Amino acid sequence: MKITFVLPDYRNYPVGGFKVAYEYANCLVRNGHEATIVYLQEPRKRSPYRFPLAQFSWLDSRRARLVYKSRKPKISWYSLHKDVKLVKATDLDARRVPNADAIFATWWRTASRVSECHVDKGAKFYLVMDFAPWMANQHELEQTWRLPLKKIAISGWLAELVLQSGVPEENVEVIPIAVDHDRFRVTNSVRRRAKRVVMLYSPKPYKRSQFGLSVLLKCKDAVPDLKASLFGPLQQQLVAPPSWSEYHGYVSESELIKLYNAASICLCSSAAEGFALPPAEAMACGCAVATTDCGGNRDYAEHERTALVSDPDDFASLANNVLRLLSDEELRVKIALAGRDRIAAFTWEKSTRRLIEFVNRHS
């Protein structure tokens, strides 16, 4: 089978939605299928005004599009299979975009472009990873959900939102995303770990990193030997971290796995997540997870069983959950082992097999 995933403009740094498409593409080619990643540049309209500056502006934008397409994409932060094809394009009907059995929009801004492309590009699907209000205006987002595309939601929570917008149930499938357990695994005994919390530190408002950092500061008052490891998309932190914490910024995947295995607890303070990959990956590496109920993590984070979960705005509850894990070693180990067992059921092989079955049913 030939499958195309349409991403927004090319970017060579960690992005969760990009990683999902790359994981699917890798798994597809490992199983004998063909996968293409298309980086779709946003269209620019020619200026209606006829004066020199406007014409130069249009020429500059046209030149920029030619340069955009001519530069070969390179991905340094993720190990992409050599047989996955990478294409830059400003038009999905362009010759460089291959004909396929299926083409997937992966972002709300690419959904309308996929719905309008030629049928030769494949049956049209939408891998739903966006959510309001942080990813898009709710009205605009729901309009894309109602486009004539078959939808795969990456979590049960997102599927509920899509159905609430009026999309027929038969047009929506829940296929949770997954973790690569050959890479994200326990390499340091769950029972012998220091009092260290690992947390994603991001400038995106819905990640609420300052909220999480405040939780860590409160916990430090009660547990003086607490340490923290922060990682994220920025090379430099927005604010100076406490002296008892380490800010690693952007880290390679191998370094991230080491951070997870060095920590006993993973803290997630997000207001909303399509699935929440970092705590899922941390679970696979043996961390006990303390998290907000951010929607997408409900597929694997069950309160008092596989994680300790609090309401998104309940600061006291989130801090208390971290303190419980820090002070009760038996509870921490129990949650960590149960979390590892739960997340083990989420594999890319299983998700990819279900994606192929869905495409076959609707092609």
PyMOL commands that set and color helices and strands:
alter all, ss='L'
color gray80, all
select helices_A, chain A and resi 16-30+52-70+108-116+119-121+138-145+156-164+169-171+205-207+209-222+253-262+277-284+296-299+315-327+329-343+348-362
alter helices_A, ss='H'
color red, helices_A
select strands_A, chain A and resi 2-7+34-40+85-89+102-105+123-128+150-153+172-174+196-200+227-231+245-247+265-268+288-292+308-310
alter strands_A, ss='S'
color yellow, strands_A
deselect
rebuild
show_as cartoon
